[in-house]
């Protein structure tokens, strides 16, 4: 039978070799795991493929404790837990203290949403998230309502300290009514798992609840019609950190113009709320060069999240 540890090591190396064949170029592992795998990975990866670069990170002393063994776990949570021993440690990778910029979030001003703040609105009578979701399900305030399959309201922990806000639903999201379930969402799941962040512990939504035709960028009037729903979500969830995914979401929340490269890498503070922008995962699917900055931003989010 041989040593079970040797067999497990060979299987793990084979898996990483397969990742190399698929073109993966970076793996984020704990220092011990990286040391054990680095040489073997180079041997297993086929000669015609360059083995992924293995990046190491020292464990943190303040890494959150694991959930009790008796606690119920969802399939997604179980997947995250399986990676946590090495993945959570990756969030301790050294990153510089970012610039902190004080802002007033666009949706917290009356100018951002006349329908919600200056005129009577169905949202005025909403006292729970369920009320807001029911109201959004029949919304016809813009043209997008005519072409949608489902309203994609949001999903996750409604008392989350960390919230992710993207741009708009895509085809898969429009069909299922759940945000970030397509290819970009699957990549986001992997990124969160690698950083030791359980998707079930966060809340995920978009600035637009209905899919724009051909996944185009939302129009200004569509954002103005839909932003009150996001404002209500933030009001009820009360996150301490919002990660904006992509330029439209970032510019909408911050009310600041600029490139994604110029806006990311900073913390935007509005009273007790911190906004940390990063590229949309779809950008990394189009061009692998965005993987590294997204990872750096997620590490920053992880650090701020652990600081409370």
N, C-alpha and C positions, 0 to 999 in steps of 0.2 A: 504493500500500500504506500510505503514511503512516509516521509514526515508531512503531516497535514499543513504545517506552516509553509513548507516549500511549495506544495501544490497551490495553496492560496496565493503565494507570491507570484507563481507562474501565471495564474489566472488574472491576477491584477495587472501584471506586466503586459499580458496579451491585450487586456482592455485598453491600456494606455497606448499600446502599439496601434490599435484600431483607431484611436483618436488621432494619432499622428497621420495615419493613412487618409483620414478625412480632412486633413489640413489644419487641425488645431495647433496653435503655436505657443500657447501659454497655459500652464497648469498652476493653480495656487494651492499649496499644501503646507502643512505644518513642517517645521524644520526637521523633525525626526523622520516623517514620511518622505520628505524630499531627499534626505540623505540616503534612505534605504532604497529608493526607487531610481535615483538619477542615473547610475551606471547601468542598471538592468534595463531601463527604458531605452537607452541608446542601443543596447544590444538587440532588443526585440523589434524596434521600429525598422521597417524595411529600408534597405539602403537607398531606394529611390525617393524616400520621403525624409525630410529633416524632422528629427524628433522634437516634440514640443519643448519649449523652454520651461524649466521648473523654477518657480519663484517661491521663496520661503518666507515665513513670518513667525516670529517668536510668540508663544502664547501670552495672553494677558492675565494678570492676576485677578482682574475684575470681570472676567467672562461670566455671564449669567449662569446660574446653576441649572442643571438639566431638570426637565419636568419629572415629577415622581413617577416611578415605574407603574403605579396603578392608574395613572391618568389616561383617559381615552385619547387616542390619536387618530386624526384623519389620514387618508392615504398620502395627501400632500405633506402633512406634518411629519409623517413617518419617513418620507423621502428626505426631508430636511434634517431630521434627527440622525439619519444614517450617515450623513456627511458632516455632522457637527464637530466631531473630534478634531478633524483637521481644518474644516472650512471655517468654523467660528474663529479659530486662531488667526486666519488670514486677515481678519479685520483689524488686527493690531499692527499691520504693516505701517511703518513710519510715514506719516504724511504731515506736511507743514501746517501750522495754524493759518487758516484762511482769513482774508479780509472780511470784516463784518460791516454790512451796509444797512443803515436804518431806512426803512421804506414804509409807505402806507399801501397796503394791498388794494388793488384796483376794485375788488368786489366789496370792499368795506366802505366805499364812498357812495354817496347818493348818485353821482354822475354815472357810475358803472351800470346801474340797473334801474332806470326810471320806473319800469313796471312794478318792481318789487318795493321800492322805497318811497316813491312819490305818488303812486296811484294805487287804488285798491287792487289786491291780488288774491288769487285763490290760496297762495302760499301763506298769507297772513294768518289763516286759521289752522295751519299745520302745527301741531304740538309734538309730533314724533317723526322719526325718520320714515316710518311706514306711511304716515300721512303725506309726506313729501313724495315718496315713491308712487303712491296712488295718483297724486296730482300730475306727476310727470308722465304717467302711463297714458293719459288722454290729452297731453299737450299738443296744440296745433298752432303755436305761436310763430312758426316759421315754415318755409317750404320743405324742410327736411322731413317733416311729419308725413308728407304724402308718399315718400318712397321707402320708408322704413319697414322692416319686418317686425322688429321689437325695439322698444325703448331700452337702452343699456344704461341703467341707473347707476349701479356701483355694487361692490361686493366686498365683504370682509368684516373685520371686527369693528363694531359701531362705537367702541370706546377706545379705539386704537390711539396710541401716541404718535404713530407714524402713518402718514397718508401719502399715496402716490397719485398724481394727477396727470393724465395723458391728454392727448389732443381730441380724438374722436374714435368711435367704434369702426372697425373694419368689417370685412365680409363675415368672418367667423363669429365675431361679436354680435353683429346684427342678427344672425341666425339664432344664436344661443341666448342672447340677452344678457351676456356676462362679459365684462371688460377683460381684455388681455388674455384671451384663450387661443389666439392664433399663433403664428410662428414667433411674432415679437413677444407675445405673452409667455410662450414657452421658454424663450431666452431669458426673459425677466425672472421667471421662476428659478432657472439655473443660477443666475447671478445672485439672487437673494439667498438661495441655498448655500452657495459658495461663501457668502459673507456671514452665514449663520443666522439669517433673518427668516423666520417662519412666515410664509405668506398668509397663513391663517391668523397671524397676530397683527396684521396691518389692514388698512382699508385702501381699495383701489377704485378710482373712477376717472372720468374724463370731463373736460370743460364742455363738451357737446355730448348729448345723450342719444342722438340719432346719427346714423351713418351718412356722411356726405357722398354724393354721387362719385363713383370711381375713386373714392378715398381722397378726394381733393382737400385742400386746406379750408377749414371753416371760414365763412365770410363774416364780416364785422357784425351785420345784423343778426346772424345766426348765433354768434357768441353773446350778443346783448340779450337775445331772447332766452338763452339757456343758462347764463351765468347765475341767475337767482337760485337755481336748483343746487348748484355747487356751493353757493354761499350758505344755503340752509344745511347742506351736508356738513360743512366745516363747523357751522354753529352747533350742531348736535353732537358731532364726534369729538370736537375740541382737541384736535391733534396738537402736539407741541412742535412737530416737524412735518413739513410737506415737501416731498421731492417732486418737482415738476419734470416731466419727461418730454423733452423736445421744445423747440422754439415757440410754437403757438401757445402752448400751455404756460411756458415761462413768461412770455411777454404779456399774456392775459392777466396772470395773477399779479405780476410785479408792476405792470403799467410802464415798463421800461423797454425802449427799443435797443436793438443791438444784435450782434451775432451770438450764436450759441457758444462759440469759443470764447467770446469776451464776457459772457454773462456767467458761465459756469466757474467753479473753483472758488466761489464766494458764498458767504452765508448772508441772506437777506432777512433782517430782523424787523418784525412788526409786533411791538409789545412782547407778549410771551411766545409768539409763534416764529419759528425759523423756517425759511424757504431755501432749499438747496437744489439748484437746477442741474440737470444732466441731459445728455443726448437721449433721444428716444431709442429703445432697443432696436427698432427697425433700421436705424442708421447703421448699427453694427452688422446687421444682416446684409446690408448693401455694401458695406466697406469695413473690413476687419480693423482698420486703423482706429475706429471709434471704440473698440473694446477696452483699450487701456484707459482712456479718460473716463469712461463709464465706470470702470472698476474703481478708479481713484475716488470718484464722487461717491460711490456706494460705501467705500471705506470711511470717508468723511461722515456720511450719514450714520453709519454704524457707531462711530466714535461719539458723535453728538447724541445719538440715541442712548448709549450707555451712560453718558454723563447726566441724562435726565432732563 
